[in-house]
Amino acid sequence: MKTIARALAGAASALALMAGAAAAQTANWCEGQTIRVFSGGPAGGAFNSIIDRGALQAGEDTGANVEIIYSDWDFDRMVQQLREAISQQPDGIAMMGHPGDDALMPLAQQAADAGIPIMYMNVDVPEVRAAFGSGYVGATLYDQGVSLGQETLRLAGDRLQPGQTAVVMSRWESENRAQRELGLVAVLEEFGMNVIKLQEAEGASADQMLQLPALTATMLSNPDTTLVGYPGGPWLSAAPIFMDAVGKEPGEVLGVGFDLGQGVMRAFEAGHVLVTSDQQPYLQGYMPVLSLCQQLVYQLSPLVVDTGAGFVTADNYGAVAPLAEAGIR
């Protein structure tokens, strides 16, 4: 009798799971799940607003309740906000990896203990992910930087020569975050250029004009500067202002960097950008929400997606300009 009872109980359990799976495949299959999404930058920021659109679209498509958190690219604030998010116990968290492995490891442990899955986005934290089996949606940063450097040299031709100076900006104190700029520097140095690694000014990730004094002083002190590497889309958008401040005509100093956006399209039009490596932030918003829903509802494994799609150049940017204007690219 006990065997029959166990068999009946097992069959009932299987039927319940099948019914749940069938229900999950209908519209709003992730309804009732709250996903906290770290946007990274400020509300309305040129780059992270694309992430927001992707995350909110994923919420519309799945029925999940998506809550956006803004951090003004302040890494310490991200850590504090993650601590607060874990204490508030959402069903899942999509977290920017910018604070790095050491800062995020203890909080990842707290989230795991609380049963809250975390997806990482934009900047990878390989040690954290290895410890907890988390997913990542974003570019493979160092490889992305290397590829940008190689494409820059190919497109520039004889406009770049060994011995010339390049200025590359980043948050050099954050090893996780600076990987893609480090990849770019490695290629330029191997080519024989003198690379100045210029530190981002405090707060300049959110307001690029705070970088203007340091960049101006650096370029005026190095008049042979022929290339500037910018650490993101908002920075590329500011390239015409930066170059005007140092009296450089379009094409006189080649601008290269990462990401797209409306402002980057205008910088292309102004002639101050040669090439940018697109990391598709829309996917970085959409895919973590989708993956968290799949983990929570279907008990599927987390996704790992490389969103580094390729290059947009001065020759082909017009093809993606309408999507940039729509806030998708």
N, C-alpha and C positions, 0 to 999 in steps of 0.2 A: 504493500500500500504506500509506503514511504517513497518507493521508486516511482510509482505512478504519480504521486503528488508532486515530486520533484520534476518529473517530465512535463506535467501540466503547467507547473509554475514557469518552467523554462520556455514552453511554447507561448504562454501569455506574455512573458517578457519580450520574446522575439517579435510577437505581433505588435506590442506597444512600441518597440523600436522602429518597426516598419511603418507604423502609422505616423510616428514622429517624423521619420525621414520623408514620408510623402507630404506631410504638412509643411516641412521645411522647404520643399521645392516649389511652393506656391509663392505668390507675390508677398512681399514683406516677410520673407522667410527668416530674417534676423531681427524681427520686431521684438522689443523688450530688452535688447542688449544695448548697453550704454558704452560707447567707445570714446575715450578721451584722446584727442589728437593734438600733439605739440606742433604748432605751425612754425616755430623757430623765431621768426622775425616779428616786426610790429604789425598791428592790425592795418590792413591795406598795403602792406609792403609789396614792392614790385615782384619779388621772387616768391615769397611765401603765400601771396594771395592766389597763385596758381596751385600750390599745394592745397589750400583751403577749398578751391573749386573741386579738385579731385576728391577730397575727403567727403565733402558735402554731397557730391554726386553719388558716391558709393553709399552714403546713408539713404539717399532717395531710392537707389536701385535695390537695396537689401532690406530697408525698413529699420535699420539700426539708428539709434539716437546718437548722433555725432556731436561732440562738444569740443570746440576749438580753444586752445590755450596759446596765448602770445607771450613771447619772452624777450623781444627786442634784441635777439642774438646775444643775450647775456647768459653765459654758460652757468654761472653760479645761480642765477634765477631759475634756469631750467632744472637744476638739481633740486632746489627748494620746491619748485612747483611739482616735480615728480614725487617728492616725499609727501606733499599734500594730497596729490592725486591718489597715491596708494592708500593713504589713511581714509579717503572718501570712498574707496572700494568700487570703482567702476568695473564693468565686466571685462574690459580690455583697454590697453594703452598703446598708442602709437607714439614712440618717443624718438626725438632727435638724439643722435649719438655724439654730438659735439663735445659734451663735457669729458668724454673719454672713458676708457675701461676702468681706471682706478676709481674715478668719482662715481660711476654708475654701478659697480659691482655690488656694494652692500645694499643698494636700493633694489637691484634686481633680485637679490636674495629675499628681501622683504616681500616683494611682489609675488615671488614663487611660493613663499610660505603662506601668503594670503590667497593663493589660487588665482592670481590675476596674470593672464598672459600679456607679454609685451612684444610688440614688433618694433624694430629699429629702422630708422629711415634717414636718408641724406648723407649721414656719416656713419661708417661701420664701427662696431665695437666687437672685434672678433673674439677677444678673450671672454667677454660677457656672454656672447652667443654660444661659444663652445661650452661654457659652464652650465647654461640653462636651456640649450637647444632652441634658442629664439631665431626668428626670421629677420631678414633685412631686405629693404627695397631702396635701391639707390645705385649710383655708379660705383665701380671698383676704382677707388679714387686715384691711387698711385698710377695704375695703368692708364687711367683717363688722362692724367697729366703728361705721361710719356707720349701718348698718342697725339695730344695737342701739340707738344713740342715738335714731334716729327712732321705733323701736318703743317705747322708754322714754317719750318725750314723749307718744305717742299713748295709751299705757295709763295714764300718771300723770294726764293731764288737768290740772285746776287744782291738783293737789297740788304741782306744780312751777311756779315763777314766776321770771321774770327778776329778777336781783339776789340770788337765793338762792345758797348755796354748795354745790358738789359736790366730793367728794374722789375722785380716780381714781388707783389704784395701778398701777405697772408697773416693769419694768426699763428705765427711760428711757435708760440709757446704751447700750442695744442697739437701734439703729434698726430692724433687721429684726424683732426680737422685739416691739417696742412698737407696731407698726403698728396693731393693732386698737384698743388703748387711745387712740392718737392720733386714730383715726377717731371714737371716742366723744367725746373731748374737743372735737373740731372742731364736732360737732353741738350739744353743750351750750353751748359758748361762742357759737356763732351764735344760739342761743336767748336768750342774755343772762345765763347763769349765771356766777358766779365759780368757776372750776375750779382747785382745788389739785392739782397733779401730785405726788403723794407717792411718793417713791422706795421701792422694796422694800428692807427691811433685809437685810443680809448673811445668807445662809442661809435666808431666809424662804420662798423658793420650795419648799424641802423641809419646813420647819417653820414654819407660818404664825404660830404663837404668838410668834415672834421679832419680828413686826410690831406686836404689841399696844402696846408703849410709844409708838411713833411715831404710830400711828393714834389712840390715846387722847388724846395731847397735842394732836394736830392738831384733833380734833373738840371738845375742851374749849375750845380757843382760838378756835374758830369755831362758836359755838352755833347759828348759823342753817343749819348743814349739813342738807340734806334728802335728799341722795343720796350713796351710796358706790358707785363702780365697782370691782368686784373682778376681778383678772386671771386667774381660772381657777376650775375646779371646787372644788379643795381650799380656796380662799379663800372662795368662796360657802358652803361647808360650815361655815366658821368664823364666818360672819356672826352667828349667835346669841350666840356668846361675845364677839365684838367689841362688839356693841350692848349686851349686859348690862354690860360693863365701863364703858361711858359712860352707863349708866342710861337707855337708849332702849327704849321699848316697841315691840312688833311694829307695823310700819306707820308708825312715827314718822319713821324714816329709811328711804328706799327703797333696797334692795340690788339691783344689776343686775350682770351679768357674763357669763361664758362657761363653757360645758361643763356636763355633768351628772354623775351619780354618786349613790351611796347617801346621802352626806352632804348633797348639794344637795337631795334629796327631803325630808330632815328639816328643812332650813332653810326650804323652801317651807311645810312643815307648821307650822313655828313662826311663820310670818308675816313673816320677815325678807328674803324675796326676791320681787321683782316679776316679773322676767323674766331668762332666760338664753339666750344664743345657742349652739346646739348645733353643734359642729364634728365630731361623730361620730368619736371617736378609734379606735373599733373598725376602721373603714375605713382609718384612717391606719396601723394595724398590718397589716391584711390586704392591701391593694392594693399596697404596695411590694414585698412578698414575691412576690405574683402577677406583678407587672410584671417583676421581676428574673428570675423563672423564664421568663417569655415571651421576654425578651431573650436569656437564656442558651441556651434550648432551641430556640425558634422563630425567633430573630433578629428579633423584632418591635421596633418603636420603643417607647420608654418612655412610660408613661401620665402624663397630667396630669389630676388629678381634684380638683375643688372640693368639699370635704366639708361646707361651711357650709350645713346643711340648712334651718335656720329657727329658730323660737323655741319655747321652753317657758315657760309663764307660770304665775302663781298660780292661774289658772282651769283649765288643762289638764294640769298636771303629773301628775295621777293616772293618765293614760292611758299614760305611759311609766315609771311607778314600778316595775312588775314587771321591766321590762328593766333598769332601773338597779340594782335589787336583785340581778339575775343577773349584773351586771358587763358588760353589753353596751352600755348607753347611759350 
